[in-house]
Each structure stands twice: as C-alpha cells, then as structure tokens.
C-alpha cells in the first residue's frame, strides 16, 4: 500500500500547497486596503462634501385667484440669505415680496407675504455652487 498517494490527497502535493498562502496574502491585503479606504472616508468626511438643500414643507395662502403668502409649516430651518423667492405677477411682471424672518432664519410658522397679483412663486435655495428649487406654486 502506497501511503504517498493518501498523504498527497490529504495534504496536497508540493505544487498545490504553495497556492493557498499566496491567495490568503492577496485577500488580506485587499481587505486591508478596502478597510483603510472606508475608515479614511469617515475620518476625512469625504462622503458629505456638498451642502444639501433643506427639506421643508410650505402652505400657500390664496385669495381671489392670486397667491397672498407662503408659510413655512415644517421641516428644516432655512437660512434667509441662501434663498431667492421669484414671483410672477398677473401679466408677467415681478412683484414685491415682504416678510419678517427673525434672526435671518426662516423657521416653521413664519410667513412671507406677497403684494400684487402674484400667480406663480418659486423658492430657490442656493448652496455651495449649486441651486435647488425647494418649492414652487402656480395658480
């Protein structure tokens, strides 16, 4: 009975045994590199480089077929300097926007009034190099 065959079957031949450690080393290096990249992303805060637009809900006040006001009802506080409120009046012109945003931040419950015959309002948030329409309403 030749035990060499059985030994090679259980342990592997000289050529086969060297493959396993090489594959193990390659896998360990790959896992280490991936783990280091994930940790670096969290430590350096690379995942959240851009400002994101606020998430807010609004209630639109209308009277006589025109938009009278907009109330921030819930959601994120909005920096007043980061928004542009664009209005379109009946006939295509722009009209005046007024409102008292306390402390420069538009918070839930605060209202902005419009004068004139406003038929369309767009609230645009401008962040670092980007802009997003956060609300629009048209009659």
N, C-alpha and C positions, 0 to 999 in steps of 0.2 A: 504494500500500500504506500503510495507516494503522498506524503503529507505536505509537500511543497505546493501542490495544487490547492489543497484546502487552505493553507496559510495565505496564499495569494488571493484566494476567493474572499477570505475574511478580512484580511488586512489590506490587500491591494498590492500590485506589483510595484517595483521601484519607480516606474514612469507615472503611475496613477497617484501615488501618494504625494507627489510634489504639487499637483494641481490644486488640491484643497487649501493649503496655506496661502497660495497666491491669490486665489479667489477671495479668501477671507480677508486678506490685507486690502485688496481693492475695495471690497464692500465697506470695511471700516473707514477707509479714507473718504469714500463717497458720503457716508453717513456723517462723518465729522465736518466735511465741507458744507453740506446742506444745513446741519445744525448751527454752524457758525454763521451762515448767511441769515437764517431766521432770527437768531439772537441779535445780530447786528441791526437788522431792520427794526426790531423793537427798541433797542437801546438808542439808536440814532433817530428814531421816529420818522423813518423814511416812508412808512405806509400812509401817513396823513400830512402830506406836504401842502395841499391846497385848502383854502378856506371853502367850506361848503355853504351853500345858500341856506338861510334859515327856513325852518318848516313852520308855517303859521297858517291859521285859518282866519277868514275875514267875513264880515257881514256887510252887505251893501244896502244902504238906505236909498230908496227911490221915492219920488213924488212927482206926479203929473207927467210921467214918461221920461223923466231925467234922473240922473244919479245925483243925490244930495250929499252923501257922505260914505265913508268906509270906516268900519270899526274892526280893530284887531281883537278877535274874540278869544283865541287860544293859540298855544304853540310857543315857539322861541321868541325871545325878545329881539328886536331889530334895531340896529344902530341907525339913527336917523341920517347920518352922513353917508351911509352906504346904499341908500335907496334913492331912486328917481321916480317920481309919480308923473306919468304922462297922461294928459287928458285931451279929449277931442270933444269940442262943443258942437251943438247942432249947427250945421252949415260948414263944418270942417275946421274952424279955428280952435286955438287953445284958450283955456280959461284959467282963472286964478285958483290956487289951492291954498287953504289955510287950515291951521290946526295947531294945537298946543301939545307938543311931545315933550313931556317933562324929562329933564336930565339928558336930553339927546338920545334917548332910547324909547322906541315905540313898544310899549308893553300891552298885554291883554287888557281890554277895557277902554283904551284910548281911541278917540275918534278924530278923523281928519275930515273937514268939511270942504265942499266944493261950491263955488258960486257960478252962476250962469247955467246955461242949458247943456250940461255935460251928458253925452251919450256913450262915451267909451273911456275907461280908465285902465291903465296898465301900470303895475308896480314892478319896477326892475331893481334887483339887488345887484350891486357891483362889488366884487371881491378882488383878490389879487390877480389881475389880468384876465378876469372872466366876468361875465354878467349872466344873470338868470332871471327870467320872468317868474316872480313868485305869486302873482295874482293878476288876473285881468277880468274885466266885466264889461259887457256891452249890452245896450238896450236896443 
